[in-house]
Amino acid sequence: MNFRQLMLWLIVAFCTITIWNNWHQYTNPTPVQTSSQGNETPNLPISTTKEAAIDSQTTLAQATGELIDVSTDLYRLKFDTLGAQLVYAELLAHQHAVDNTQQTLLLDNDPNNFFVAQTGLSGATPDVYPNQKTLFTYLKTEKQDNRTLVSFEAQKGGLQVVRTYTIENNSYDILVNDKITNISDHDITASQYYQITRNSADPVGTQKFDHSFHGLALYTESGKFQKLKFSDIADNDAEYTKETKAGWISYVQHYFVTAWVPDQTITHHLSARKVGDDRYALSTISALPTLAPNASITTQANLWVGPQDKAGLAAVNPTLDVVVDYGWVTILAKPMFSFMAWIHSIVGNWGWTIIILTIVIKLILFPLSAASYKSMAKMKRVAPRMNAIREQYGDDRQKLNAAMFQLYKDEKINPMGGCLPILLQIPVFFTLYRVIQSSVELRGAPWLGWIHDLSVTDPYYILPVLMVLSMFLQFALNPTPADPMQAKMMKIMPLIFGAFMFFFPAGLVLYWLVNNILSIAQQAYISKKYNAEANEAILKHK
């Protein structure tokens, strides 16, 4: 077995993850936050004319609204009567990433972390109809059996808007209904927009080594899922599909997403732009039917404010779960997560789910691993003959290699066979890493004892230490290399490998530890079986 190549593969595997994370951070830099003002509003296009419809400035008088507090089983929310917009959302079921005494905060009207979900009407001239700068009247908060309804009303430009937010219990899907009535004496044609406005600050609780994407994103039929950088939006360099029928807009962050999903049967025009000092907006706007006097229309959109729960997102829109981004291993990660979710539905614990997954993968790879371990056992058995060949030919590399090749051929040994078990695990390792890093289901998921969150590092580093010990034991079962350099690498590689593991999620270290234990048992069994068979064959030939 060529241990130098084995060690290089291990180093490459983990260095690749580190390099990829650093490259991702370099190519998706966090924009420098500048001072923000609290009174800018976006400049929205009208779907029919593509002209400016809303003034980009708001007077101080307009900027004063009343905050309405609403609590449900999953949320602590705040609505602003200015625009009847949702300006604060605290998720009661998800703890803060750093301070577990607090809950995760998504929407927030704090100027330093500005992040709001807005909707309104647009016309041919700025602010002619009720929009996010219009002062609405708060009507009521109605608690029903399994849901909460919050209602607002405003009249402007001959249109009345009655907006109702319907918040179902045990759901992060908020229904937003606008009943729009023409209260004038003439026909009116308007457009409706849905919008997410955000500054470039990292989400509250973002950890130091979190390189996941944080930013505005959209989905269209033709362009599919498209991420937008704040820097590109500021420079007017953002490239994205600007018209779609089936699509949505969102702000994506690690484990969570806020998304507007409008009516999927009409054409929407998309717009991403800088609307103020460190203030960015992504909106979708569509034309409404012309309303005759006293005529009404009711529009509906879904507003998701919550975790990247694949099942919940897919229930809102079949494409919405693409925000759970597994990167270049998606083709492997999706079936892996589905299988893990099925196991979890039975055992009810993600730690045991990872252990069962490890066993299943080990069984699937058993035929290949068995052949490799058998080759290693043969290598160990012929080690004295290999040493004799090295002594015989010394520095004559050509004759030495020829003799070694003949020995491998006669004994049916694959010199690279010992590397195969590790190489087979590398794609599994990468895939599980992405699953753990991207699946909110594993965020805060305990295993047992001291492991309270499988998605973060082991707080006491017990699992990494056990993994290092298991690697020492595993290498002890391998043939001792004649090359002193390779022998040194065998001794230090578990320490290098373990140093990497100190920074990886506990769930990933658990997988590798269990895999090592199973490999040790498998290798010991196959070596014992092969040696017994070899001894029996020798006795028969005597």
N, C-alpha and C positions, 0 to 999 in steps of 0.2 A: 504493500500500500504506500503511495506517495503522500506522506503527511504534509509536505510543503504545499502541495496543491490543495489539500484539504483545508489547511489553515488559511491559505490565500482566499479560498472560496468563502470561508466564514468571515474573514475581514471585509471582503468585497460586499458581502450581503449586508452587513451592518453599516459599513461606510456609505453604501448606496442610499440607505434610509436617511442617514444624517445629511449627506450631500443634497439629496432630493428636498429635504425639509428646508435647508439653507437656500437652495436655488429657488424654491417656492416663495420663501420670504423675500428674496432679492427681486424676483420678477413680479411679486404682488406686494410691494411695499405699503406700509401703513402711511397714508398721507399725513403730513404735518398739520396738526390742528391749529387753526388760527382762531382769534377771538370771534365769537358769534353774537349776532344780535337776535332779539326775540321777536322781531316784527316783520320779517321778510315773508313774502308769499310767492309761490311760483308763477311763472308766465306760461299759461297753458294754451295749446293750440285748439282751434275749433276743427272738428273732423271734416267739415265741408269746405272751409276756406283756408285752413292752416295758418290763420292769422292770430295775432295776440288777442286774447279774450279777457285776461285778468291782469289788472295792474300789478306790478311787482312790488309796490310799496303799500303799507298799511298805516293808517294814522294811529296815533296813540289812543285816541278815543275808541277806535274800532278794536284795538287790541285788548280790551278789557272784557273778560267773560267770567262766568261763575263755574267752579269745578263741582261736578256731581260725583260723589263717591258711591260705588256699587261693589258689593262683595257677593261672590258665589262660592260654590264648593271648590272651584279651581282657581279663581281669580280674585285679586283686589284691583279694581279698575277705577279710573277717573275719566270722566267725560267733560269737555269744555263746551259751555253753551256758545262760545265763539266758534261758529262753524259746526256745532254739534259733532265734534270730532273726538275720537278716542286718543287720549294723550298720555295715558299711564296704564301699564299692565304688569302686575306682579303675579308670578306663577306660584301658587301656594304649595303645589305638590313637588316643586323642584327647588332644591336648596342652592344657594349661592356657591359658585365653584371654589371660592377661597374661604368665605366665612359661612360655615354651615348653620349659623344662628339666623341667617337671613335667607330670603327666597330670591329666585332668579328674577331679574327685572328686564323686561323687554322694552315696551313703549315708555317714553319718559319725556316730559316737557321741560326738564332741566336744560338750560342753554348749553351746558357743558356736555350733555349727552342727548341732544335733541333728537327725538325719534317719535313721529306721530303718524297715524293713519287718517287720511282725509278723503272726503268725497263732497261733491257739490255740482252745481249747474253752471254752464258756461254759455255765453251769448256772443253776438257780434261786437259788442262793446264791453269794456272791462266792468266787472262787478255788477252787471245789470240784473242778475238773478241770484238766488241764495247760493252762497259758496262758503269756503272755509273762513272768510272774513266777515260773514254775516252773523249778527247776534241772534241766535235762536232762543225761543222760549222753552224752558224745560217743562214738560207736561207731567210725567209721572214715572215711577219705577214700580212695576207690577210683578209680584212674586207669585208664580203659579206652581203647580205640583212639581214639575221637573225642569222648569226654566224660569228665566228672569227677563222681563221686557222693559227697556228704557226708551222713552219717547220724547221727541223734540218737535217744535214747529216754527216755521219762519215764512214770511211773505215779502216778496220783493219783485219788482218789475212785472207785476201781473201774474206771478206764479206763487202758489202756496206749496210748501214742502213739509210733509209730516214724516219724520224719520224715526224708524223703530229698530233698535238693536235687540235681537233675540239671542239670548245666551243660554244654551241648553246645559243642564247638569251633566257632568262627566264628559264634556266635550270642549275642544278648543276651536271649534268651528262656530263663528259668530255670524248669524244671518243679519244683513243690513238691508232693510226695505225702505224705499222712498216712495210715498204716494204723492205724485205731482199733479196739481190741479190748476187749470187755467182760470183764474178769477177775474180776468180782464174782459173787455168787450170785443177783442180781436184775436185772430189766430196768432199762436206763438210757436216758434221752432227753437229749441234749445239743444244743448248737448250735455251729457253727464260724464264726469270724470271720477276716477278712483286713483288715489295717489299715496305714495309713501315718501315722507320727507325725513331726511336723516343728515346728521353731520358726520364727519369722517372719524370721529373718536372710536377707539376700540370698544366693543360691548363691555358693559360693567362686569367685572369679574374675570376678564380675559387673563389667562395665565401666561407666564413669561415664555414658555416653550410651545405655546399654541400657535401653529402656523397654518391653521385651517382658514379657509376663505371667509372673510367678513365683508359683505358689500351688497350692493343692489344686483338683482338678477331677474331675468324674465324668460318666459317660454312662449314660443310661437310655433305654428304648424310647420313653417318652412325652415326657420333657424334653430328650432329645438331649444335646448337650455343654453342660455348665454349669460355669462358673468360680466359685470361692468366694473371697471376700476374708477374710483373717485378721481384720480389724476387724469384719466382719459376724458371723463365727463367735463372736468374743469377746462381742459384744453380743446373741447369739442372734437375729440378724436375717438370717442366711443363708437364702435361699430356694432350695430344690432338691427334686427328686423323691425321696421317701423309700422307695419300693418299686419293684422291677423284677425282671425275670427275665433279660433279656439286657442286661448292662451291666458297668461296671468303675469302679474308682477310681484316682486318679493324683495325682502331684505333677508339675506342668509347669514347666519353666524353659527359657530360651533354648537351642534346639537339642537339648535332652535331656528325657527323661521317665522317671519311675518309675511303674509301673502294676501293680496286681493285677487279673487277669482270672479270676474264679472260674467255677465250673460255670454254663453258660448255660442249663441246662434246669430249674433250680429257682428259687424266689422268694428274693430277697435284700432285706434291710432295710438302708437306708443311714443313716449318722449322721455328722454333722460337729459337733465340739464342742471347747471349750477344756478341756484336761485338767491344766493346771498353769501355773506361772509362765512365760508366753511359750512354751507348748507346746500344739500343736493336733493333733487326730487326725481322720482320715476313715476310716470303716470300713464294711464290708459284712458282714452276718451272716445265716446261714440255718439253719433247723432240720435236724438229721440224723434219719434213721430211728431208731426205738427199737431198741436192741440187746439181744438176749437174752443170757444168760450164755454166754461163749465165742464169741459171734458177732463178726464183724469187718466193717468197711467201709473202703474206701480212697477218699479224696478227692484231687482234683487241681486245682491252680490254676496259671496262668501268671504269673510275675513278670518283667516287663520292666524292666531297669535298663540304660539305654543311650541312644543317639542317637535322634532322631526320624527314623528311616529309614522312609520311607513303605512300601516293599515289605516290609520285615521286620515292621513293625507290622501291616500288613494281613494278613500270613500268620498272625499270632497271633489277630487278631479283625478282621473286615471293617470295623468302625467305629473301630478304635484309631488310625488315621492322621489322625483329625480333630484330634489334638493339634497337627499341623502347621497352624498357624492363619495363613491369609493375609489375614484381616480382610475388609473390604468388597470387595476385588478378587478374592475366591476364585473366582468364576465365570470369571475370565480367568486367574488364576494357576495353577490346576490344569492346564488344557490347555497353558499355556506351559511349566510345569515338565516335563510328560510329553514334550513335543516336545523340550525341551532335553536331557532324559535320553536320548532316542533318539539325538540328535546326538552326545551324549557317549559313548554306547556304540560309536560309529563312530570318532570322532576321539580320544577318550581324554583330553581336556584341556578344562576348563571355560572357560578363556579363549578358546580357538578356538571353543568352542560358542557363546559370547556373540557372537563376531564373525559366525559363520554365521547365528545367529538374527537379527542386525541386517540382514544382507544379505537374508534371506528376507522379513522385515517390510518392508524397503525395496521389494522386488519386488512384494509384495502391494499396497502403497500407491502404486505407481508411477503408475497412471492418474490418481489424484487429485493427486499431487504434480506430475506433468507439466503438468496443466492450471493448477496454481497458478504454477509457474515460467514457463509461457508468458504468463500474465497479468502476472507481474512484468516479463518482458521487454518486453511491450507498454507497460507503465507507464513503463519506463525510456526507451523509444523516443519516447513522446509527452511526456516531461518538459518539453521546451522549449515546447510548446503549452500545457501546464498553467501554466507560469510566466507565459506571455503573458496567459493568462486572469486570473491573479491580479493582474497589473499593470493590466489593463484595468478590472477591477471594484473593485479596492482593498478598501475596508471594506464594500462593499455585499454582505453575506453572502447575501442571497436570490438576487441575480443570479449571484453567484459559484458558489453551489451548483447552480443550474439549469444554468449553462454546463458545470460539471464533470460533472454527471449526463449531459448530452447528449454530451459527449466520451466518457465511459465507454461509453455506449450505442452510439455510432457505431463505436468501435474494439473493441467487445465485450470490455471490460475489467471484471474483477471486482476492485474496490478492496480487498476483504478476502482476495483469493486468496493473497496472500503470507503471510498468517497461517496458512493451512490446514496446511502441512507441520508447523509447530510444534504446532498444536492436535491433529493426528492422533497425534503422538508422546507427548502428555501421558499418556493412559491406559496406553500401553505402558510409559512411564517409571515410573509409579506401580506397575504390576504387576510389572515386573522388580525394582524396589526391594524389594517384599514377598517375591518369590521368593528373592532373594539374602539378605535378612534372616532368612527363616524356614526355609530349606532347609539342613540340616546337611551335605548333600553338597558345598556350596560353602564350608563352613567350613574354612579352612586349604588351600583349593584353589589351587595356583599357576598362573600363566600362563607367563611367561618372564622371564628376567633378574631384575630387582629386585622383581617382583610375586610374592610368596610366598603371599599370601592375598587372594583376590578379594573376600572378605566384609568386609575392613577397608579403611581409607584407604590410598592410595598413600604408602609411607613417605618417598619423596623428592619427592612432589607433581609428578612428571613428567607424568603423564596429565592432571591438571587444567590445567597450563600449556599443554600441547599443545592441549587442548580450547579454551582461551581464544584461542589463536592461530588455531585453525580457525574460531572464531566471528567474529573480526575479518575473516578472509578471506571468509567467507560473507556478512557484511554489506556488504563492499566490492563484491560482485556485485549488490547490491540497488540500486534507484533511490535517488538522493540526495534526501532530503526537503527541501522548500523551507522548512519550518518550522525555525527555528534550535533550538528546544527538542527536536524530534524528532531533529535531527542530533546534538545532544549526547547524547541517550539512546542513539543507535546507537554512540557512541564508548565510553560508560561501561558499557553493559549487559553486554558480554562479561566485564568485570572483576567486576561484581556476580554474574553467573551463575557465573563461575569461583570466586568466594569461597564460594558454596554448595557447589560440587563438591569443595572441599578437605576437606569433612567427610563426604562420601558414600563408600560402598564403591568400591574400585577397579574392580570388575566393572561397576558402574553408570556410572562415568566412561568406562570403555572402550567401553561401548555407545554413549554419546552422542558420543564422539570419532569412532568409526567411522561413526556416522550422519551426523555433520557432514561428514566426508570424502566419503561417498557423495553427500550432498546437494550439496556443492560441484561434484563431477563431473557430477551430473545437471543442476544448474542451468546450468553452463557449456555443456554439450552442447545443452540445449534452447534457451538464449538464442542460441547460435551458429546453430542450425538455424532458429529463428524469424527471426532477422535476415537470414539468407540467403534465406529464403522471402519476407520482406517486400521486400527489395531486388529480387528477381526480379519480384515483382508490380508494383513501381514502374516497372521497365524495360518491362514489357509494356504499361503504360498510357501510356507516352510515345509 
